[in-house]
Amino acid sequence: MDTLGLYLSVPFCKGKCTFCNFASDAFPAKRMPAYVSQLCREMAEARGFAGRHGLVVAPVVDSVFLGGGTPTLLDASQMRAVFVAVRQHFKLAPDAEITVEAAPGQIADDMLGALVECGVNRVSLGVQSFVDREAQAVGRNHTGASCLAELKRLRAAGIANLNLDLIAGLPHQTAASWVESLRQAVESGVEHVSVYMLEVDEDSRLGRELIGPGVRYGAHAAPSESMVADLYTQACATLDGEGLRQYEVSNFARKGFPSRHNCKYWTRAAYLGFGLDAHSMLLDGAGDAVRFANGDELDAYIAGEPEREVDRIDRLAAWEETVFLGLRLVDGLSLSRLRGSYSRAWVDGFEAQARELARDGLMQLAGDRVMLTQQGRLVSSSVFGELLAGALA
């Protein structure tokens, strides 16, 4: 491929949300200048790193995504410095999708001006819930009204491609309150909505309490797993009915507005990640994928150590990635394209297992394509396991 995506991690937050399992945190603002300097230095050194490992860096960047964290907590001059480095070291396509994540109420006026000046044309707003009680329960500082005001403010500034995130499974969430969040999302007119089912794991404070089980962070008021599944199903039906077509397990977009950058992950296209805990995937000269990632310790990152570890993806791992990433997309996978890239025995085993799962209502085969059903997307992890086991049996 002749295009590349860039991901820039900015891990600074005003506060750590109870559901968050990322490397972001409420790091002191005084660390920002050194962090931005290292981020720019890392971009300057990217081609040298790739060359030392025999990796191909495509000449044109068609997507840039600043995530974290809350990148808009940088000051305007720091944001400009980041984009100066991006354009100095990479050639941006004229129609590049440039996304910045933000939290409602955390975009200063001068920052909004800097975003527009820097060419940002997409903002992803971490709403999570339009219901005040639910947002406050997980450490969010905004209200539903302030979220709507922020969306209007962004659009008035000329940013015409807006996404908002919602989470199904927050403490105090009910079927009725979820309908309210969905209604507000639709009526806001955004081009894209991401809907995530709350992750329950030991990497977040809320997750640890739910596993416990505990009562802190409103864990006792969180909906059951079966209810979360119902909320997700409701979101799929509601958003699709309002012109926000589901194109990936967690993502819904109006026609022409899927996230170009995130689609790179699911289609195994090349991207470079910079910053704390940022991940990358490039191809080597033989066309095989190579993955590498930065560590998640802020001090070590700012100091420029340690260097990224390189993981060369063998054919079996590439096959597994293709299956479980590609099936996240609603349109699924092409059997003929799989047969053109992988062992016929693997693809035949995959197709046979998919037909078995189709009888259980978890998959669908339509012509050349294989895809998960709505029910299959709810239990996608177990479906992926059965598919891969069947293909390699």
JOQUI-V610909 format. One record per backbone hydrogen bond with DSSP energy under -1.0 kcal/mol. NH is the residue of the N-H (numbers start at 1). CO is the residue of the C=O. If there is no record, write none. Layout:
NH & CO
NH & CO
This chain:
4 & 60
5 & 270
6 & 63
7 & 272
8 & 65
9 & 274
10 & 67
13 & 25
18 & 138
20 & 17
25 & 11
27 & 25
31 & 28
32 & 29
35 & 31
36 & 32
37 & 33
38 & 34
39 & 35
40 & 36
41 & 37
42 & 38
43 & 39
44 & 40
45 & 41
46 & 43
49 & 45
50 & 46
51 & 47
52 & 48
53 & 49
54 & 51
55 & 50
56 & 283
60 & 2
61 & 91
62 & 4
64 & 97
65 & 6
66 & 99
67 & 8
70 & 12
73 & 70
74 & 71
79 & 75
80 & 76
81 & 77
82 & 78
83 & 79
84 & 80
85 & 81
86 & 82
87 & 83
88 & 84
89 & 85
90 & 86
93 & 61
96 & 93
97 & 62
99 & 64
100 & 122
101 & 66
102 & 124
106 & 103
112 & 108
113 & 109
114 & 110
115 & 111
116 & 112
117 & 113
118 & 114
119 & 116
120 & 115
121 & 98
122 & 98
123 & 161
124 & 100
125 & 163
126 & 102
127 & 125
128 & 165
129 & 127
135 & 131
136 & 132
137 & 133
139 & 136
140 & 135
147 & 143
148 & 144
149 & 145
150 & 146
151 & 147
152 & 148
153 & 149
154 & 150
155 & 151
156 & 152
157 & 153
158 & 155
159 & 154
163 & 123
164 & 192
165 & 125
166 & 194
167 & 128
168 & 196
172 & 221
173 & 170
178 & 174
179 & 175
180 & 176
181 & 177
182 & 178
183 & 179
184 & 180
185 & 181
186 & 182
187 & 183
188 & 184
189 & 186
191 & 162
192 & 162
193 & 252
194 & 164
195 & 250
196 & 166
198 & 168
206 & 18
208 & 204
209 & 205
210 & 206
211 & 207
212 & 208
214 & 209
219 & 216
221 & 218
222 & 219
228 & 224
229 & 225
230 & 226
231 & 227
232 & 228
233 & 229
234 & 230
235 & 231
236 & 232
237 & 233
238 & 234
239 & 235
240 & 236
241 & 237
243 & 240
244 & 239
245 & 253
247 & 251
248 & 251
249 & 328
251 & 248
252 & 193
253 & 245
254 & 191
257 & 254
263 & 259
264 & 261
266 & 262
267 & 263
269 & 264
271 & 281
272 & 5
274 & 7
277 & 295
278 & 275
280 & 292
281 & 271
282 & 290
284 & 288
287 & 284
290 & 282
291 & 311
292 & 280
294 & 278
301 & 297
302 & 298
303 & 299
304 & 301
305 & 300
311 & 291
313 & 289
318 & 314
319 & 315
320 & 316
321 & 317
322 & 318
323 & 319
324 & 320
325 & 321
326 & 322
327 & 323
328 & 325
329 & 326
330 & 247
332 & 329
333 & 370
335 & 368
338 & 334
339 & 335
340 & 336
341 & 338
342 & 338
347 & 343
348 & 344
349 & 345
350 & 346
351 & 347
352 & 348
353 & 349
354 & 350
355 & 351
356 & 352
357 & 353
358 & 354
359 & 355
361 & 358
362 & 357
364 & 371
366 & 369
369 & 366
370 & 333
371 & 364
373 & 362
377 & 373
378 & 374
383 & 379
384 & 380
385 & 381
386 & 382
387 & 383
388 & 384
389 & 385
390 & 386
391 & 387
392 & 388
